């Protein structure tokens, strides 16, 4: 597992810290797999679509996914890539 941390701001302006588990591509789009830094074993991973990337500033923007089938496909891909 990677020790990379990512801080995201939720809709209430609260900053949340996540461990970056994987970054992967699916059908031409990039996704990031995250785990809450303070999560316990039962906490699910979070999969977000990378919507934009500013190479100059190093900032990226993300969006959540609503498509359960896509989430499951990405989760299976993540498990396979990471031997889980």
C-alpha positions as CSV (number, residue, x, y, z in Angstrom):
1,X,0.0,0.0,0.0
2,X,1.1,3.5,-0.8
3,X,1.7,6.1,2.0
4,X,0.5,8.9,-0.3
5,X,-2.1,11.1,1.4
6,X,-4.7,13.3,-0.2
7,X,-6.7,15.9,1.5
8,X,-10.2,16.5,0.1
9,X,-12.8,19.1,1.1
10,X,-16.4,17.8,1.5
11,X,-19.6,19.8,0.7
12,X,-19.6,21.2,4.2
13,X,-16.1,22.6,3.9
14,X,-14.6,20.0,6.1
15,X,-11.1,18.6,5.2
16,X,-10.8,14.9,5.1
17,X,-7.6,12.9,4.7
18,X,-7.3,9.8,2.6
19,X,-4.7,7.3,1.7
20,X,-4.2,6.9,-2.0
21,X,-4.4,3.1,-2.7
22,X,-4.3,3.2,-6.5
23,X,-4.8,5.3,-9.6
24,X,-6.1,3.4,-12.6
25,X,-7.6,4.0,-16.1
26,X,-10.8,2.5,-17.4
27,X,-12.3,3.2,-20.8
28,X,-10.2,6.3,-21.3
29,X,-11.0,7.9,-17.9
30,X,-8.8,8.0,-14.8
31,X,-10.0,7.0,-11.4
32,X,-8.5,7.2,-7.9
33,X,-9.1,4.6,-5.1
34,X,-8.9,6.1,-1.7
35,X,-9.2,4.9,1.9
36,X,-10.0,7.2,4.8
37,X,-6.9,7.8,6.9
38,X,-8.8,7.3,10.1
39,X,-11.0,4.4,8.7
40,X,-11.2,1.0,10.3
41,X,-11.1,-2.4,8.6
42,X,-14.8,-2.4,7.7
43,X,-14.6,1.0,6.0
44,X,-15.1,0.7,2.2
45,X,-12.7,2.2,-0.3
46,X,-13.8,5.3,-2.2
47,X,-13.5,5.5,-5.9
48,X,-13.6,8.9,-7.6
49,X,-13.3,10.0,-11.2
50,X,-10.4,12.4,-11.9
51,X,-12.2,15.2,-13.8
52,X,-9.4,17.6,-14.4
53,X,-5.7,18.0,-13.7
54,X,-3.7,21.2,-13.6
55,X,-0.1,20.0,-14.3
56,X,1.3,23.5,-13.4
57,X,-0.1,23.6,-9.9
58,X,-0.3,19.8,-9.4
59,X,-4.0,20.1,-8.4
60,X,-6.7,17.6,-9.5
61,X,-10.4,17.7,-9.3
62,X,-12.6,14.7,-8.6
63,X,-16.2,13.6,-8.7
64,X,-18.1,10.8,-7.0
65,X,-19.7,8.0,-9.0
66,X,-23.4,7.1,-9.0
67,X,-23.2,4.1,-11.4
68,X,-23.2,1.0,-9.2
69,X,-22.1,-1.2,-12.1
70,X,-19.2,1.0,-12.9
71,X,-18.2,1.1,-9.2
72,X,-18.2,-2.7,-9.0
73,X,-16.2,-3.0,-12.2
74,X,-13.6,-0.5,-10.9
75,X,-13.5,-2.3,-7.6
76,X,-12.9,-5.6,-9.2
77,X,-10.2,-4.1,-11.3
78,X,-8.6,-2.6,-8.2
79,X,-8.7,-6.0,-6.4
80,X,-7.1,-7.8,-9.4
81,X,-4.4,-5.2,-9.8
82,X,-3.5,-5.3,-6.1
83,X,-3.8,-9.1,-5.5
84,X,-6.8,-8.8,-3.1
